[in-house]
């Protein structure tokens, strides 16, 4: 009877613990832990950090044209810089159907942001996109990611 009480007591004490079994500890510390694998997979799906790009002010308008072309499936030669203030560039183009589209870009060191401008009123900055670019002379490469997934990858020659 004392053994039954002692075993019951040990069982109750064990049940009051943190509830982690030794096999759970081994799995959590192993490389095959499904949670660990999911974290690693999500890290690998993210776009690589953009390389530091030193871009001349004269090239920022060209980069903005390339970014808007890539995002909208257009050729950059129809897109014109109409104004700029600091690092913010405004571009405009006319589609085949005659509608005029205006966008703003902020071009940084290998990354950029954009927004639409409708009837002269700027929209919100599109932070859900990650836009990376590189400039090599007249060649501009643009890569766009959304939620860590690649959306576009385009290369343009813009003079």
Protein Blocks (a to p, Z undefined) as FASTA:
>chain_A
ZZmmmmmmmmmmmmmmnoiafklmmmmmpmklmklmmmmmmmmmpccddddddddfklmm
mmmmmmmmmmnopafklpccfbdehjbccdddddfkopacdddddddehiacddddeehi
acdddfkbccddddehjbccddddeehiafbdcddddZZ
